[in-house]
Amino acid sequence: MKSKKKIFFVALLLIFGLRFYFLLPKPLFNASYSTVVFAEGGELLGARMAKDEQWRFPLLDTLPSKFEKAILTKEDKYFYYHLGINPVSLFRAIWLNVKEGKVVSGASTLSMQVIRMSRGNPPRTILEKLYEMILATRLELGYSKAEILNLYAAHAPFGGNVVGFESASWRYYNRSPDNLSWAECATLAVLPNAPGLIHPGRNRPLLIEKRDELLKALWEEEVIDEDTYRLALLETIPDRPADLPQSAPHLVEYFNQSNSGERHFTTLNNSTQIKAQSLLNEHVNRLRENHIYNGGILLIENKTGGVKAYVGNTSAGKDHYNNMLLTPRSSGSILKPFLYASMLSSGELLPSQLVPDVPTFLGGFKPENFVNEFDGAVPADEALARSLNVPAVLQLRSYSVPRFLERLRELG
């Protein structure tokens, strides 16, 4: 009889253990994320909203130390010492709420808040709170403290359609989270509990008050020194959300169409990208009278093969949304640079060498230039820049089709 009871007890424990293990869904958050694209130095080139029209950047690997200390001081001082539930805070909250006859204090740890957000912020009830505690314990057993912090930072509300610490950093301060000050981190740390405070023109004195309270707590707990505290109090809060950088809109849209909801790190140089866009705008603007409204620039560093500028079109004007770098080209125009490079490499052509541009007949084939004119002779590099057809056909005849075909196969 005792043996049967023991087996029953073990089986019951096993069932509850398995049920506890599979409590958390995978993935924990069923959320869509913004497409985010960075330049080679970590500068933000641009981003697109998540599919639910929220600015929600993908999870960071690590949080800046300033924000971590600010959010833990504000929300969960004993985060690194509990397993999802803080018994001291729990009993204190129960005592205060019973004493006042209403809810005046909560006891939610950051782990419990992560669970609540992952469940879509259901109504606050006693049963829901108990279930959050159970799930928070399971969360602690399956995730590291750093992972839980990152989950919180990526999904906490920061006002309007801004979700997550990193997107808030760019939307409210227009810079990377690593470059935020103590005052800015404190401002963002108080928002998840009252995200409505950030709306321009509303509740600004209350937001400053809450920020200053947190800064004082950071000073009293010796996280920051007195000089840092005093200087932080003098900083202003953002007036309104800032526009995100849009240095490479066509590249951002390309990534958004091909691999949305991810981080993309590129070899683009942000200052070079901005300069290239400006040059293209100026150039196309001079050609408008000739009904030329579009253009593109792809700048590649020969030494590394890295793309340094990706300008899909002018930033304004007719059809500027079209990505000219992805627009189908004539196969002849695509092949001319490869033929030119092949002949340079083999020593059969020099950039300044004059090449014939004259009426030509090859059997029944009569190649012609786009402008239906001939220059007689033109430098090889100019012929390539102008995409002249006759010099290219004569160069191909000299180099030979079989050699060029083999060269193209070598290049893939």
N, C-alpha and C positions, 0 to 999 in steps of 0.2 A: 504493500500500500504506500509506504514511504517512498519507494522507488518510483511509483507512478506519479506521486505528487512532485517529486524532484524533476522528473522528465517534463511534466506539465509546466512547472515553474521555469525551467530552462527554455522550453519552447516558447513560452509567453515572453520571456526576456528577448529571445531571438527575434520574435515577430515585432516587438516594440523597437528593438534595435535597428532592424531593417527599415521599419517605417520612419524612424527618426533620421536614418541615413539618407533616405530618398525624399525628405521633406522639401528640400530646396530645388526649385526648377533649374534646368540648364538650357540656355543661359539664365542667369538670375534676372537680368533686365532685358525685356523684349522691346528695346528702343532702337530707333533709327538715329544715325549720327551724321554730322556735317562732313562734307568733303573739304579737307584742309590741305593746302599746298604751301610748302616752305622753300625759300631760296637756300643757297649753299651755306650761308651764315646763320641759318635758323630764323631769318626774317620771314614774316608772313607775306606771301604773295597774294593770297586771296582765299576765299572759302565760299561754300554754298550751303544753304539751309538744309537741315535734315528733312526727310520726306514728310514729317508732320509739321513742317514750317517752324521748327524751333532751331535756335542756334545752340546746338549741343555737340561740342567737339568730342572726338574719340578719347578714351581714357589716356591720361598721362602715365608714364612709367613711375615717376616720382613727383612729389609735391615740393615746392619751394619751402625751405625751413620756416620762413616768416609766416606763411599762411598756415602751415601745420601747427605751429605754436599758437597762433591766434585762434584758430578754429577749436583746438583742444581746450584752450583757456575758456573759450565761450561756451562750448557745448559738452565737453567730456574730459575733465581734468585727469580722471583715473583710467583713461582709455587703455593704456598699456598694462593695467593691473587687474582688469576684470575679464570675465569670459562671456561678455555680451550683456550681462546684468550687473548693475551696481547695487548691492543690497543696502548700503548705507543711504544712497540717494532714494532708493525705493521706499524704505521705511520713513525717511524724513518727509517725502512727498505725501505718503498716506497720512502721517500725523498732521501735517499742515492742512491738507484738504479736509480732514475730519474736523479739525479745530475751527476752520473758517466756514465749514458747511457748503463749500463749493470748490471747484478745481482752481487752485491758485499756484500749484507747482506740479511739474511733470518729473519723470524719472527716466526718460528715454536716453539711453546711451547712443553713441554714433552708430553702433551696430544695429540697434533697434530702429533707428531712423533710416538706415539703409534698407532694412526689411520693409519698413512702411512704404518707402518710395517705390520699391520693387513691386509692391502689391497695389500700386495705383492710389496711395493715400486714402484708404477706406475710412468710414466714419469712426470716430474715437469711442470705443466702448470698452468695458472691462474685459469682455471675452477677447476682443481684438487685441488688447494690450497683453493679455496672457499668451495669446498665440504668437505675438511679436517676440515675446521673451523667449519662447521655446525656439523659434526660428533664429533668433539672434545667437543663441547658444550654439545651434547647429552651424551657423555662419562662421563663428569663431573657430570651430573645430575644422572647418574645411578651407578657410582662407587665412592668409597672413594678415597681421595688423596693417601693413603697408597696402595690401590689396583692398582691405575694407575702407581705408582712408581714401584711396583713389576712387573707389566706387561711389563713396559719398560725394567727393569733390566733383565728379563728373555728372552726377544726376540731381544735385540739389538745385532748387529754384533760386534764381537771382533777379527776378523781376521781369515782367512782360514775357517775351518769348526767349529770354536768355536763360539757358540751363547749363549748369556746370561752371566751375571756377575759371577754367582757361578761357572759355568764350566770354565770360563776364570781364576778365582782365582786358581782352581786346575790345569789347564793346564799350566799356566804361572808361578805360584808360588808354586804349589804342597802343598797347605794348605787351610784350611777353610777360607771363607770370613771374619769371625770374628777375624782372626789372622793377617790380612793384616795391613801394616803400612800406614801412610799418603802418603808416596811416591808411594807405590804400588796402593793404591786406586786412587790417582791422575793419575797414568799411565793408569789404566783401564778406568777411566772416560773420557779420551781424545780419546780413541780408537773408540767408535761407530761412530764418525764423520769422522774418517779416519782409518778404520780397517786394511788397507794395510800397515800401519806403523810398525806393529808388526813382519813382516816377518824377519827371521834371516838374518843378513848381509845386510839389505836394510833399508834405511831411519832412521837409529838409531839416528843420530844427531838431525834430525827433531823431532823424538818422544821425546827425552830428552828435547828439546827446548819447545815443547808444554806442557810436564809435568811440567817443571819448571815455565812456565807462569801461569799455574793453581795453583801451590803451592804458587806463589807470590800473586795471587789474594786471596787465602785463608788467607795468612798472612795479607795482607792489609785490609781485611774485618774482621780481628781479630777472625777468626775461629780457627787459630792456632797461637801460640806465635812465637817469633823470633828464639828461640833456636830450636824448632821443625822444623821450616822452613829451617834453615841453615843445620841441620842434614839430613833432607829429600833430600836436593840437592845433598848430597854425595852418596846417594844410587844408585846402578846400575839398569839397566833394564834387563829383561830376555833375555837370548841368543836365546832360542828356546823353543817350547812347551815341557813340561815335560810329561813323561808317568804317567798315573794315577795309583794309588795303585791297586794291584791285589792280595790282601791277601787271598781272598776266591773266586777264579774263578768259582768253581763248584756251590757254593751257588748263586753267582751273575747270572750265566747262568740259574739256576733253576728259580729264580725270573723273569728273562728276558723271559723265556718261559711261565711262568704261569701268571704273572702280569706285563707285560712290561710297560715302560713309567711312572713308579711310584717311589716314595721314599719308601724304606723299612728299618725300624729300627729294629735291632736284639739285642739279648742278648750276642752276641759273644764278647769275650775279644780279642782285636787286638794282644796284645803281646802273649797271649796263642795260638791264631790261628797261628801266625808265627812260634812259637816254635813247635807246633804240626805238621805243614807242614814239618819242618826241620827234626823232628824225623822220620816221615814216609819215607821221602826221604832216610835217612840213613839206615833205616831198610830194605826197599825194595832193596836198592843198595847191601846190604849184601846177599840178597837172589836171585840175578840175575842168579847165576850159577845153581840154581835149577829151572830156567825158571819161576820165580815168578817176575812179572813186575808191578803189580798193588796192591793197598791197599787203605784203607780208615780209617778215625778216626771221630767218633762222640762223643764228650766229653760233658757230661751233669752234671750240678751241682745238687747233690741229694737234697739239702735243698730247692732250688727254682724251680727245674725242667727246669732251663734255659740252653740253649745250649751255651757252652763256646767256642767250636771249631768245625768247620765243614770242614773236609778235604776230598774231594771227590776222590782224587787220588794223585799219585806223581805229582810233578810239571814238570817232564820231563820223557821221555822214552816211551815205547811201550803202545799205547792206553791210554795215560795219560789224554786225553780229556774226556774219559768215567767217569761218576760219579758212583763210586762203591757203594755209599750210597743209590743209587736208583736202583741198579742192583738187580733183583729178587733173593731171597735166598731160599734154601731148607726150607720147613715148619718145619722140625724137628730141624734144626739149630736155627730157629727163636724162637721155643717154649722152648728150653732147659733152657735159662735164667729165664723164667717165672716159670718153674717147680722148678729150683734151689731156686729161691727167695721164692716161696710158702713153700717149705720144711724148709727153714731157719726160716721163720716167724712162722711156726707151731712148731718149736723146734724139728723137726724130722731129721735135718741134720746140721752138723757143717762144716765150710770151710775146716778144716784140717782133717776131718774124712775120714778114708780110705773106699773107696767103691770098690766093686768087678768089675774087668774087666777080665772076663774069658769066654771061649766059652759057649754059652747059647742057649738052645732050649726051646721055649715056644709054645707048640702044634706043628704046622707046620711052625712056624716062627723062623728063626735063624738070630738074629741081628749081624752085623759085623761092625767093625770100618773101617774108610776110608783106613787106612794103612794095613788092614788085619793082624794086630798083636794084642796081648793082653799083658797087663802089670801085670796081676794077681790082684794087688791092687794099687789104686792110690788115692791121696787126692781129695776130692770132688771139690775144687776150680780149681785144675789142670785139672780134667776131663772135667769141663765146658770150661776152656780156650782152651783145645785141641779139644773140641767138639766131645768127644768120644761117640759113639752111645750105646755101651753095658751098661755102667753105667747109662745112661739116661733112657734106657728101663727098667732096674731093679728098678730105682728110681720111675718111673711112675707106675710100678706094685705095689710097696710098698705104694705109695700115693693114688693110685686108679684113674682110668680114670674118673668116675663120679665126684669126688671131684675136679680134675684138670679142667674138663670142666666147672664146676660151677665157679671156680676161674677165668678162662679166660673170662667168661661172665660178672663177676663182674668188671673186668678190661676193659671191652668194646672191 
